[in-house]
Amino acid sequence: MTSKDFLLEINNLNVHYGELQALHEISLKIRRNSIVSIIGSNGAGKSTLLNTILGINKPTSGSILFLGDKIDGMQTNRIVAKGVSLSPEGSSIFQKMTVKENLLMGAYLPHNRVNTAAKLEKVYRLFPVLKEKAGQQASYLSGGQRQMLAIARAIMSEPKLLFCDEISLGLAPIIIQDIYSTIKEINEEGLTIVLVEQDVRRSLKYSHYSYVMLKGRIVLEGKSSELLEGDVQDAYFGLNKYINC
């Protein structure tokens, strides 16, 4: 397998907050057209890693390559323009805007402002409830509908790589099932997706490959189907046999 098979490559990434080291020698690869899970409990370093990939944090050392180009240290808007998008934790939306206005905000970059009608129809097909509520103020949506809107808005930029941060947080199981089924459909249409999750079993079930984070390190990785049958639970709950701290 060559580097051309991977959309994103991270090599020996270290990140500090002052004197505190938050990430330690992180290396991972995101294969094209795959679903990859990054799993870890609160404080594992998932958010720091995500913010570093998106240009919000600056790495101390190491490299981040997207489509073969170095993006570590690059401004966030330039990273987004290259084809990286985020559905943020907490279903963050513009509550005073309508559903349709929220979606159009996802296509705010100049090169994304074409064929917006077709893009809207695509997300309405994936999330029919958003079409029903297109003219409604977003603050009136349910929690599950807000999460759907956040994902749909991210898709409006036509990304090559979509990060979904804690998409199951606080939602009812039946809603989570619907959202994950749509995530699978989006991936089957060719979009590479990274699930940043605490929901271990579900994210393993729907992904192809997974990384488990603990205390700023990747302590376990492998095919998700194999990790489901293996010792991912031990790593997730922080057993010390995986790292030397």
FIMI-620637 format. One record per residue (C-alpha): y, x, z. Coordinates in nm, 2 decimals, m for minus. Example, Ala and Ser with C-alpha at 12.3 -4.5 7.8 and 13.67 -1.06 7.14 Angstrom:
2
<pt><north>m0.45</north><east>1.23</east><up>0.78</up></pt>
<pt><north>m0.11</north><east>1.37</east><up>0.71</up></pt>
//
This chain:
245
<pt><north>0.00</north><east>0.00</east><up>0.00</up></pt>
<pt><north>0.34</north><east>0.14</east><up>m0.10</up></pt>
<pt><north>0.69</north><east>0.10</east><up>0.03</up></pt>
<pt><north>0.75</north><east>m0.15</east><up>m0.25</up></pt>
<pt><north>0.52</north><east>m0.39</east><up>m0.08</up></pt>
<pt><north>0.75</north><east>m0.41</east><up>0.22</up></pt>
<pt><north>1.08</north><east>m0.59</east><up>0.24</up></pt>
<pt><north>1.19</north><east>m0.44</east><up>0.57</up></pt>
<pt><north>1.09</north><east>m0.11</east><up>0.72</up></pt>
<pt><north>1.20</north><east>0.01</east><up>1.06</up></pt>
<pt><north>1.12</north><east>0.37</east><up>1.16</up></pt>
<pt><north>1.15</north><east>0.52</east><up>1.51</up></pt>
<pt><north>1.44</north><east>0.30</east><up>1.61</up></pt>
<pt><north>1.61</north><east>0.37</east><up>1.95</up></pt>
<pt><north>1.90</north><east>0.16</east><up>2.09</up></pt>
<pt><north>2.10</north><east>0.23</east><up>2.40</up></pt>
<pt><north>2.35</north><east>0.02</east><up>2.60</up></pt>
<pt><north>2.55</north><east>0.30</east><up>2.76</up></pt>
<pt><north>2.29</north><east>0.51</east><up>2.95</up></pt>
<pt><north>2.03</north><east>0.23</east><up>2.95</up></pt>
<pt><north>1.78</north><east>0.26</east><up>2.67</up></pt>
<pt><north>1.69</north><east>m0.09</east><up>2.54</up></pt>
<pt><north>1.46</north><east>0.00</east><up>2.25</up></pt>
<pt><north>1.21</north><east>0.29</east><up>2.23</up></pt>
<pt><north>1.08</north><east>0.43</east><up>1.90</up></pt>
<pt><north>1.04</north><east>0.09</east><up>1.73</up></pt>
<pt><north>0.86</north><east>0.11</east><up>1.40</up></pt>
<pt><north>0.75</north><east>m0.19</east><up>1.20</up></pt>
<pt><north>0.71</north><east>m0.32</east><up>0.85</up></pt>
<pt><north>0.76</north><east>m0.67</east><up>0.70</up></pt>
<pt><north>0.55</north><east>m0.73</east><up>0.40</up></pt>
<pt><north>0.69</north><east>m0.93</east><up>0.11</up></pt>
<pt><north>0.60</north><east>m1.30</east><up>0.11</up></pt>
<pt><north>0.45</north><east>m1.29</east><up>0.45</up></pt>
<pt><north>0.51</north><east>m1.45</east><up>0.79</up></pt>
<pt><north>0.54</north><east>m1.19</east><up>1.07</up></pt>
<pt><north>0.56</north><east>m1.27</east><up>1.44</up></pt>
<pt><north>0.75</north><east>m1.06</east><up>1.69</up></pt>
<pt><north>0.63</north><east>m1.18</east><up>2.03</up></pt>
<pt><north>0.75</north><east>m1.10</east><up>2.37</up></pt>
<pt><north>0.87</north><east>m1.26</east><up>2.70</up></pt>
<pt><north>1.23</north><east>m1.26</east><up>2.81</up></pt>
<pt><north>1.36</north><east>m0.91</east><up>2.85</up></pt>
<pt><north>1.10</north><east>m0.76</east><up>2.61</up></pt>
<pt><north>1.38</north><east>m0.64</east><up>2.37</up></pt>
<pt><north>1.34</north><east>m0.90</east><up>2.09</up></pt>
<pt><north>1.70</north><east>m1.00</east><up>2.08</up></pt>
<pt><north>1.82</north><east>m0.64</east><up>2.09</up></pt>
<pt><north>1.59</north><east>m0.56</east><up>1.80</up></pt>
<pt><north>1.71</north><east>m0.87</east><up>1.60</up></pt>
<pt><north>2.08</north><east>m0.79</east><up>1.67</up></pt>
<pt><north>2.03</north><east>m0.43</east><up>1.56</up></pt>
<pt><north>1.86</north><east>m0.54</east><up>1.23</up></pt>
<pt><north>2.16</north><east>m0.77</east><up>1.17</up></pt>
<pt><north>2.41</north><east>m0.50</east><up>1.24</up></pt>
<pt><north>2.55</north><east>m0.64</east><up>1.57</up></pt>
<pt><north>2.41</north><east>m0.34</east><up>1.77</up></pt>
<pt><north>2.42</north><east>0.01</east><up>1.64</up></pt>
<pt><north>2.11</north><east>0.23</east><up>1.68</up></pt>
<pt><north>2.11</north><east>0.56</east><up>1.86</up></pt>
<pt><north>1.86</north><east>0.70</east><up>1.62</up></pt>
<pt><north>1.60</north><east>0.58</east><up>1.36</up></pt>
<pt><north>1.64</north><east>0.39</east><up>1.04</up></pt>
<pt><north>1.63</north><east>0.04</east><up>0.91</up></pt>
<pt><north>1.55</north><east>m0.01</east><up>0.54</up></pt>
<pt><north>1.59</north><east>m0.34</east><up>0.35</up></pt>
<pt><north>1.47</north><east>m0.34</east><up>m0.01</up></pt>
<pt><north>1.46</north><east>0.04</east><up>0.02</up></pt>
<pt><north>1.83</north><east>0.07</east><up>0.11</up></pt>
<pt><north>1.94</north><east>0.19</east><up>0.45</up></pt>
<pt><north>2.12</north><east>m0.09</east><up>0.64</up></pt>
<pt><north>2.14</north><east>0.05</east><up>1.00</up></pt>
<pt><north>2.51</north><east>0.07</east><up>1.09</up></pt>
<pt><north>2.61</north><east>m0.16</east><up>0.81</up></pt>
<pt><north>2.84</north><east>m0.46</east><up>0.88</up></pt>
<pt><north>2.66</north><east>m0.79</east><up>0.94</up></pt>
<pt><north>2.83</north><east>m0.97</east><up>0.64</up></pt>
<pt><north>2.71</north><east>m0.70</east><up>0.41</up></pt>
<pt><north>2.35</north><east>m0.73</east><up>0.54</up></pt>
<pt><north>2.36</north><east>m1.11</east><up>0.50</up></pt>
<pt><north>2.49</north><east>m1.06</east><up>0.14</up></pt>
<pt><north>2.19</north><east>m0.84</east><up>0.07</up></pt>
<pt><north>1.96</north><east>m1.13</east><up>0.15</up></pt>
<pt><north>1.90</north><east>m1.15</east><up>0.52</up></pt>
<pt><north>1.95</north><east>m1.48</east><up>0.71</up></pt>
<pt><north>1.91</north><east>m1.61</east><up>1.06</up></pt>
<pt><north>1.82</north><east>m1.94</east><up>1.22</up></pt>
<pt><north>1.96</north><east>m1.86</east><up>1.57</up></pt>
<pt><north>1.81</north><east>m1.93</east><up>1.91</up></pt>
<pt><north>1.92</north><east>m2.26</east><up>2.07</up></pt>
<pt><north>1.96</north><east>m2.45</east><up>1.74</up></pt>
<pt><north>2.32</north><east>m2.33</east><up>1.71</up></pt>
<pt><north>2.52</north><east>m2.56</east><up>1.48</up></pt>
<pt><north>2.88</north><east>m2.66</east><up>1.41</up></pt>
<pt><north>2.87</north><east>m2.97</east><up>1.62</up></pt>
<pt><north>3.20</north><east>m3.12</east><up>1.51</up></pt>
<pt><north>3.11</north><east>m3.09</east><up>1.14</up></pt>
<pt><north>2.88</north><east>m3.33</east><up>0.95</up></pt>
<pt><north>2.52</north><east>m3.23</east><up>0.87</up></pt>
<pt><north>2.62</north><east>m3.17</east><up>0.51</up></pt>
<pt><north>2.92</north><east>m2.96</east><up>0.61</up></pt>
<pt><north>2.69</north><east>m2.75</east><up>0.83</up></pt>
<pt><north>2.46</north><east>m2.70</east><up>0.53</up></pt>
<pt><north>2.74</north><east>m2.59</east><up>0.30</up></pt>
<pt><north>2.85</north><east>m2.33</east><up>0.56</up></pt>
<pt><north>2.52</north><east>m2.16</east><up>0.49</up></pt>
<pt><north>2.64</north><east>m2.10</east><up>0.14</up></pt>
<pt><north>2.98</north><east>m1.96</east><up>0.23</up></pt>
<pt><north>2.94</north><east>m1.62</east><up>0.06</up></pt>
<pt><north>3.10</north><east>m1.62</east><up>m0.29</up></pt>
<pt><north>2.78</north><east>m1.56</east><up>m0.48</up></pt>
<pt><north>2.61</north><east>m1.84</east><up>m0.29</up></pt>
<pt><north>2.87</north><east>m2.10</east><up>m0.39</up></pt>
<pt><north>2.69</north><east>m2.19</east><up>m0.71</up></pt>
<pt><north>2.43</north><east>m2.46</east><up>m0.76</up></pt>
<pt><north>2.50</north><east>m2.60</east><up>m0.42</up></pt>
<pt><north>2.38</north><east>m2.95</east><up>m0.52</up></pt>
<pt><north>2.04</north><east>m2.80</east><up>m0.61</up></pt>
<pt><north>2.03</north><east>m2.61</east><up>m0.28</up></pt>
<pt><north>2.11</north><east>m2.92</east><up>m0.09</up></pt>
<pt><north>1.83</north><east>m3.11</east><up>m0.26</up></pt>
<pt><north>1.59</north><east>m2.84</east><up>m0.18</up></pt>
<pt><north>1.66</north><east>m2.85</east><up>0.20</up></pt>
<pt><north>1.67</north><east>m3.23</east><up>0.19</up></pt>
<pt><north>1.32</north><east>m3.22</east><up>0.04</up></pt>
<pt><north>1.20</north><east>m2.99</east><up>0.32</up></pt>
<pt><north>1.38</north><east>m3.19</east><up>0.59</up></pt>
<pt><north>1.42</north><east>m3.55</east><up>0.47</up></pt>
<pt><north>1.59</north><east>m3.66</east><up>0.80</up></pt>
<pt><north>1.89</north><east>m3.43</east><up>0.71</up></pt>
<pt><north>1.95</north><east>m3.62</east><up>0.39</up></pt>
<pt><north>1.94</north><east>m3.95</east><up>0.59</up></pt>
<pt><north>2.20</north><east>m3.81</east><up>0.83</up></pt>
<pt><north>2.40</north><east>m3.60</east><up>0.58</up></pt>
<pt><north>2.73</north><east>m3.78</east><up>0.67</up></pt>
<pt><north>2.68</north><east>m3.79</east><up>1.04</up></pt>
<pt><north>2.84</north><east>m3.56</east><up>1.29</up></pt>
<pt><north>2.59</north><east>m3.29</east><up>1.39</up></pt>
<pt><north>2.65</north><east>m3.34</east><up>1.76</up></pt>
<pt><north>2.46</north><east>m3.67</east><up>1.74</up></pt>
<pt><north>2.14</north><east>m3.51</east><up>1.62</up></pt>
<pt><north>1.84</north><east>m3.47</east><up>1.84</up></pt>
<pt><north>1.72</north><east>m3.13</east><up>1.95</up></pt>
<pt><north>1.45</north><east>m3.12</east><up>1.69</up></pt>
<pt><north>1.69</north><east>m3.23</east><up>1.42</up></pt>
<pt><north>1.94</north><east>m2.96</east><up>1.52</up></pt>
<pt><north>1.67</north><east>m2.70</east><up>1.48</up></pt>
<pt><north>1.59</north><east>m2.83</east><up>1.14</up></pt>
<pt><north>1.95</north><east>m2.81</east><up>1.05</up></pt>
<pt><north>1.98</north><east>m2.45</east><up>1.17</up></pt>
<pt><north>1.68</north><east>m2.35</east><up>0.96</up></pt>
<pt><north>1.81</north><east>m2.55</east><up>0.65</up></pt>
<pt><north>2.16</north><east>m2.39</east><up>0.68</up></pt>
<pt><north>2.00</north><east>m2.04</east><up>0.69</up></pt>
<pt><north>1.80</north><east>m2.13</east><up>0.37</up></pt>
<pt><north>2.12</north><east>m2.24</east><up>0.19</up></pt>
<pt><north>2.21</north><east>m1.87</east><up>0.15</up></pt>
<pt><north>1.89</north><east>m1.82</east><up>m0.06</up></pt>
<pt><north>1.78</north><east>m1.53</east><up>0.16</up></pt>
<pt><north>1.49</north><east>m1.29</east><up>0.08</up></pt>
<pt><north>1.42</north><east>m1.26</east><up>0.45</up></pt>
<pt><north>1.46</north><east>m1.53</east><up>0.71</up></pt>
<pt><north>1.46</north><east>m1.46</east><up>1.08</up></pt>
<pt><north>1.37</north><east>m1.76</east><up>1.30</up></pt>
<pt><north>1.47</north><east>m1.69</east><up>1.66</up></pt>
<pt><north>1.28</north><east>m1.90</east><up>1.92</up></pt>
<pt><north>1.25</north><east>m2.21</east><up>1.70</up></pt>
<pt><north>1.02</north><east>m2.39</east><up>1.94</up></pt>
<pt><north>1.24</north><east>m2.35</east><up>2.25</up></pt>
<pt><north>1.28</north><east>m2.67</east><up>2.44</up></pt>
<pt><north>1.12</north><east>m2.90</east><up>2.18</up></pt>
<pt><north>0.85</north><east>m3.15</east><up>2.21</up></pt>
<pt><north>0.50</north><east>m3.04</east><up>2.07</up></pt>
<pt><north>0.50</north><east>m3.29</east><up>1.79</up></pt>
<pt><north>0.84</north><east>m3.17</east><up>1.67</up></pt>
<pt><north>0.73</north><east>m2.81</east><up>1.69</up></pt>
<pt><north>0.43</north><east>m2.89</east><up>1.48</up></pt>
<pt><north>0.64</north><east>m3.04</east><up>1.21</up></pt>
<pt><north>0.88</north><east>m2.75</east><up>1.21</up></pt>
<pt><north>0.61</north><east>m2.49</east><up>1.19</up></pt>
<pt><north>0.44</north><east>m2.68</east><up>0.91</up></pt>
<pt><north>0.77</north><east>m2.67</east><up>0.71</up></pt>
<pt><north>0.80</north><east>m2.30</east><up>0.79</up></pt>
<pt><north>0.46</north><east>m2.25</east><up>0.63</up></pt>
<pt><north>0.57</north><east>m2.45</east><up>0.33</up></pt>
<pt><north>0.88</north><east>m2.25</east><up>0.29</up></pt>
<pt><north>0.68</north><east>m1.93</east><up>0.30</up></pt>
<pt><north>0.44</north><east>m2.06</east><up>0.04</up></pt>
<pt><north>0.74</north><east>m2.10</east><up>m0.19</up></pt>
<pt><north>0.80</north><east>m1.73</east><up>m0.17</up></pt>
<pt><north>1.03</north><east>m1.67</east><up>0.13</up></pt>
<pt><north>0.94</north><east>m1.39</east><up>0.38</up></pt>
<pt><north>0.98</north><east>m1.51</east><up>0.74</up></pt>
<pt><north>0.99</north><east>m1.34</east><up>1.07</up></pt>
<pt><north>0.92</north><east>m1.55</east><up>1.38</up></pt>
<pt><north>1.08</north><east>m1.41</east><up>1.70</up></pt>
<pt><north>0.90</north><east>m1.61</east><up>1.96</up></pt>
<pt><north>0.77</north><east>m1.65</east><up>2.31</up></pt>
<pt><north>0.52</north><east>m1.91</east><up>2.19</up></pt>
<pt><north>0.23</north><east>m1.67</east><up>2.15</up></pt>
<pt><north>m0.05</north><east>m1.89</east><up>2.03</up></pt>
<pt><north>0.15</north><east>m2.10</east><up>1.78</up></pt>
<pt><north>0.33</north><east>m1.80</east><up>1.62</up></pt>
<pt><north>0.00</north><east>m1.62</east><up>1.59</up></pt>
<pt><north>m0.16</north><east>m1.92</east><up>1.43</up></pt>
<pt><north>0.11</north><east>m1.95</east><up>1.16</up></pt>
<pt><north>0.18</north><east>m1.58</east><up>1.09</up></pt>
<pt><north>m0.01</north><east>m1.32</east><up>0.89</up></pt>
<pt><north>0.08</north><east>m1.01</east><up>1.11</up></pt>
<pt><north>0.22</north><east>m0.97</east><up>1.45</up></pt>
<pt><north>0.39</north><east>m0.73</east><up>1.68</up></pt>
<pt><north>0.40</north><east>m0.76</east><up>2.06</up></pt>
<pt><north>0.70</north><east>m0.62</east><up>2.25</up></pt>
<pt><north>0.72</north><east>m0.52</east><up>2.61</up></pt>
<pt><north>1.01</north><east>m0.34</east><up>2.78</up></pt>
<pt><north>1.17</north><east>m0.24</east><up>2.46</up></pt>
<pt><north>0.85</north><east>m0.10</east><up>2.30</up></pt>
<pt><north>0.59</north><east>m0.23</east><up>2.06</up></pt>
<pt><north>0.27</north><east>m0.23</east><up>2.26</up></pt>
<pt><north>0.03</north><east>m0.40</east><up>2.02</up></pt>
<pt><north>0.02</north><east>m0.50</east><up>1.65</up></pt>
<pt><north>m0.23</north><east>m0.63</east><up>1.40</up></pt>
<pt><north>m0.34</north><east>m0.92</east><up>1.19</up></pt>
<pt><north>m0.25</north><east>m1.24</east><up>1.37</up></pt>
<pt><north>m0.59</north><east>m1.39</east><up>1.32</up></pt>
<pt><north>m0.75</north><east>m1.09</east><up>1.50</up></pt>
<pt><north>m0.50</north><east>m1.09</east><up>1.78</up></pt>
<pt><north>m0.58</north><east>m1.45</east><up>1.85</up></pt>
<pt><north>m0.92</north><east>m1.34</east><up>1.94</up></pt>
<pt><north>m0.82</north><east>m1.02</east><up>2.11</up></pt>
<pt><north>m0.61</north><east>m0.89</east><up>2.40</up></pt>
<pt><north>m0.26</north><east>m1.01</east><up>2.30</up></pt>
<pt><north>m0.23</north><east>m1.21</east><up>2.62</up></pt>
<pt><north>m0.26</north><east>m0.90</east><up>2.83</up></pt>
<pt><north>0.02</north><east>m0.73</east><up>2.64</up></pt>
<pt><north>0.24</north><east>m1.03</east><up>2.65</up></pt>
<pt><north>0.22</north><east>m1.07</east><up>3.02</up></pt>
<pt><north>0.29</north><east>m0.71</east><up>3.07</up></pt>
<pt><north>m0.02</north><east>m0.53</east><up>3.19</up></pt>
<pt><north>0.06</north><east>m0.17</east><up>3.23</up></pt>
<pt><north>m0.24</north><east>m0.03</east><up>3.05</up></pt>
<pt><north>m0.05</north><east>m0.06</east><up>2.72</up></pt>
<pt><north>0.25</north><east>0.17</east><up>2.81</up></pt>
<pt><north>0.34</north><east>0.45</east><up>3.04</up></pt>
<pt><north>0.66</north><east>0.36</east><up>3.21</up></pt>
//
